[in-house]
């Protein structure tokens, strides 16, 4: 029998942010070949894909997707087209959200005059081939005689997100996916793993996005956000509007529900509104205080009426969030409130760092340099566990080996310091690790 190993095709620990994303990890266990995730680097047009060519001479038994964000699923149709022999597996909610994520990717590419990494036919066939796995239920992977099985275990983060538990008669391995130990309005915290995975014999492959961070208490941060919104929209003299740039899957819906629970009316646009109405969320999350808008420029034609607007994309490189910001930043009475990570080089990062009383060049709706007069503020929310939470979770599992992925070097170093006494490895892109 060949040696069991993992190969990091994308999503490893990186020093250069341009290599961030495109999570894709290959596993050989007891002769069964499994791929966990296949994402993209949406901000790196010259190198958007994992190292999929390494798989050219290999047969894949199963491709398992942890959740529907682009950095984990964005190249799903690409790998499915390359490997028609593979089963494709994810949760029901992830399959619903994948429809939105992948279709949105095609539209963004068309609008931005970039090359497609997959076409509409490949997108449709990917959906047709997708098999739904229920959370917390075991299923066989590959040849049944090889006795390898998998289980999709809730990981928090967004609707349908999971960790992947895989075992053979000899070994157990956990892929954390994007894991969160915070409860939000739409997802619960990741539950404890089954006892058989906390007995000191598990190999853990864990993301560590926030390995060097300590995130504020979420309830306290929501209160601070609500007070700031009311401070803008309810002030006695010259009330203004607030824009929340937000990720279309997860963050936009959570922020909208946080606001309406506190009796703040919200305008929610585009993909984010459609996703909240989809079967991935269900009717229980919709609220009459959430009002949909189709065109943000039309919405802002009444500037004297205060509004709270949640618009995508979250990093503001195009679309409604940048258009709305270009209108609102011109007046001191308005505010732009950030609630999500802004990657280096993105428009959102530039605006957040520019702050008030400086000029910034907008691309949408027309190229224009604008002086920023509106209030710019950041609130700290995250769909990823922070350093102390990750360290506690790893301690509960008590793994025999820890491979860290989905992190920058400083996050890895910080997490390693928190879990001293364990074999902790920075798993880097294109490296192979036996276990």
C-alpha positions, 0 to 999 in steps of 0.5 A: 500500500502506498504512503498516505499523504496530502498535497497542497495545490492551493490555499497554503500558508503564504507570505505574498498575498497574491498567492492567497486563496484558491484552496485545494488539498489532495488526499490519498488515504488507504488508496482512495483519492479525495480532493477537498475544495477547489477555489480561485484567487479572484483578485489575481487575474494572472494566477487564479487557479490552484495547481490543477495540472498536478492532477493530470495523470491521477484519477480522483474518487471524490471532490468534497467542497466545504462551502460556497465561497469563491476561494473554496468553490470558485473553480468547481466547474474547472476541476469537474470538467477535468475529472469527469470520473469524480463524484462531487459532494457538498451540503444542500445549502452549499449547493444552493449557494454555489449556484449564486456564487458561480453564476455571479463569477461568470457575470463579473468576468463578462462585465470586466472583460476578462477571460472565463475560467469556465463556461456556462455549459461547464457551470450547468454540468457541475450543478447536475453532477453535485451529490448532496450529503447530510451533515453529521452522517457518514458515507463511503468514499471510493472503493467500498473494500478500501473502507474509507468514509467521510462525514461533513461536520458543521463548521459555522462560518456561513450557511452549509459550511462544514469541516470534512472528517475522513477515516480509514481503519488505521487513520483519522484526518480532519479538514477544518474548512473555514471554521467559526466559533461565533454564533451569528444570526444565520449560523451556529458556532461549530459544534465539538467533533465526535469523540473518536476524533478527540482521542489524540490520534487525529491528523488535523488540517486547519485554516488559521486566517485569524491565528494572530487575532483576538476578535471582540465579543460579537454582541458588543460589536453589534451594539457599537454598530447600531449606535453608530448607525443611529448617530448618523441616520437619527441625528437632529440636524442634517441626518445622513445615510450609511453604506455597508459594503458586504460580502454577498454570501454570509456577511450581508445577510448577517448584518441585515438581520442584526440591523432589523432586529434593532429596528433599523430599516435596511435596503439590501441589494442584488445578489445578497437579497436574492441569496437571503430569499433562497432555500439556503436561508429559508423564509424564517430569516426574511423581515419586512424591514429588509427592502430590496433595491435593484439599482443603487443610483435610483435609490440614492436619487433622494439624498435628503432621506436617510437610508441604511444600504447594504451593497455588494461586493464587500471589497468594493472593486466594482458594482453597487457598493462602489457606485453608492460610495462614490455618491455618499462620500461627498457629504460629511453627513454620510458614513461608510461602515466596513464590517469585513476584511479588505484585502491589500490592493482592493478599492475597499482597502484603499478607501478605508485607509484613505479616511476623511478629507483625502481624495480617492479615484473611483472607477464606477459609475464613471472614472472620477477623483472624489474628496472623501468627506463622509465618516469612515469606520470599521467594525470587527466581525469575522466568519473565522475563529480567532487565535484563542478560539482556534488554540482551544479547539485544537487542544480539545482535539489533541491531534498528533499532527497539525497542518496549518493552511489558509493563513499568512505567515504571521497568523501561522507563527502566532497560532503555533506559539499558542499550541506549543508542544504539538507538531505544527507544520506550515503547509505551503503551496505545492508541498507534499506531506506524508502522515 
